[in-house]
Amino acid sequence: MIPIAVLVTALLAGAVTWVQGGAIQRNLADRARAALVAAGLPAGNVSFDGRDATLSGFPPWDALRALDVVQGVDGVRAARFDGDVVPLVPSPAPSPSPSPSSAPSSPPPTTSTTAPPPTDKAGVQAEIDRMLTETPISFVPDTARLTPEGEQAARDIAIALAKAPADFRYRVTGHVARGPGGESAALKLSRDRARAVTRVLTTNGLTAKRVTYRGLGDARPATGGEEDRRVEITVV
């Protein structure tokens, strides 16, 4: 009798867990769809596996915004597109060509060539560090919203990493200085900023399984004149 009672108890516990998990997924799906409708993005589907969202059916020009809306729903751990979907990023308008009469004479052709992208981890890491030093990823103060310059910097890094070996993985780490909200607020802001950068990387050429993120708050202050408010990208 005792073994049977134990088995029945285990089955009941499993059923309760399954029902609760299904309820969480339905709740997240309903709130995600409501957020998409409120944002004017009803044309698409969103489903959940636990707290991870999968989006499909969105037009390329709406995909990046739809991903951002679902990522912002409270309780969503991660969001991705079904398959290797690369959302359409608007290209800048081309500059008008000068008239033939005012066009300067073309310089003589050169024989210089662009160096091939690095294929080893040390070389890729050095390239990431160089790009972040030249153009740091910046945010609107006290928020996790990227500035236009910061988003472009993250997008440029994503394009560079897409040329690296496909088995390389990356970790995005956010750092901030402690503010009025104390340690917990600094930790949350650093994590949200790292997630925002990860979202740009995974919508511009990298699959979600190749990128992880974390926030360290103000646990590792900058040294050597660097900014406390910074994002690091590391080859792992």
VENUR-V510830 format. One record per residue. N is the residue number from 1. SS is DSSP state (alpha for helix, beta for strand, coil for the rest). Layout:
# VENUR-V510830
[[N	SS] [N	SS]]
This chain:
# VENUR-V510830
[[1	coil] [2	alpha] [3	alpha] [4	alpha] [5	alpha] [6	alpha] [7	alpha] [8	alpha] [9	alpha] [10	alpha] [11	alpha] [12	alpha] [13	alpha] [14	alpha] [15	alpha] [16	alpha] [17	alpha] [18	alpha] [19	alpha] [20	alpha] [21	alpha] [22	alpha] [23	alpha] [24	alpha] [25	alpha] [26	alpha] [27	alpha] [28	alpha] [29	alpha] [30	alpha] [31	alpha] [32	alpha] [33	alpha] [34	alpha] [35	alpha] [36	alpha] [37	alpha] [38	alpha] [39	coil] [40	coil] [41	coil] [42	coil] [43	coil] [44	coil] [45	beta] [46	beta] [47	beta] [48	beta] [49	beta] [50	coil] [51	coil] [52	beta] [53	beta] [54	beta] [55	beta] [56	beta] [57	coil] [58	coil] [59	coil] [60	alpha] [61	alpha] [62	alpha] [63	alpha] [64	alpha] [65	alpha] [66	alpha] [67	alpha] [68	alpha] [69	alpha] [70	alpha] [71	alpha] [72	coil] [73	coil] [74	coil] [75	coil] [76	coil] [77	coil] [78	beta] [79	beta] [80	beta] [81	beta] [82	coil] [83	coil] [84	coil] [85	coil] [86	coil] [87	coil] [88	coil] [89	coil] [90	coil] [91	coil] [92	coil] [93	coil] [94	coil] [95	coil] [96	coil] [97	coil] [98	coil] [99	coil] [100	coil] [101	coil] [102	coil] [103	coil] [104	coil] [105	coil] [106	coil] [107	coil] [108	coil] [109	coil] [110	coil] [111	coil] [112	coil] [113	coil] [114	coil] [115	coil] [116	coil] [117	coil] [118	coil] [119	coil] [120	coil] [121	alpha] [122	alpha] [123	alpha] [124	alpha] [125	alpha] [126	alpha] [127	alpha] [128	alpha] [129	alpha] [130	alpha] [131	alpha] [132	alpha] [133	alpha] [134	alpha] [135	coil] [136	coil] [137	coil] [138	coil] [139	beta] [140	coil] [141	coil] [142	coil] [143	coil] [144	coil] [145	coil] [146	beta] [147	coil] [148	alpha] [149	alpha] [150	alpha] [151	alpha] [152	alpha] [153	alpha] [154	alpha] [155	alpha] [156	alpha] [157	alpha] [158	alpha] [159	alpha] [160	alpha] [161	alpha] [162	coil] [163	coil] [164	coil] [165	coil] [166	coil] [167	coil] [168	coil] [169	coil] [170	beta] [171	beta] [172	beta] [173	beta] [174	beta] [175	beta] [176	coil] [177	coil] [178	coil] [179	coil] [180	coil] [181	coil] [182	alpha] [183	alpha] [184	alpha] [185	alpha] [186	alpha] [187	alpha] [188	alpha] [189	alpha] [190	alpha] [191	alpha] [192	alpha] [193	alpha] [194	alpha] [195	alpha] [196	alpha] [197	alpha] [198	alpha] [199	alpha] [200	alpha] [201	alpha] [202	alpha] [203	coil] [204	coil] [205	coil] [206	coil] [207	coil] [208	alpha] [209	alpha] [210	alpha] [211	beta] [212	beta] [213	beta] [214	beta] [215	beta] [216	coil] [217	coil] [218	coil] [219	coil] [220	coil] [221	coil] [222	coil] [223	coil] [224	coil] [225	coil] [226	coil] [227	coil] [228	coil] [229	coil] [230	beta] [231	beta] [232	beta] [233	beta] [234	beta] [235	beta] [236	coil]]
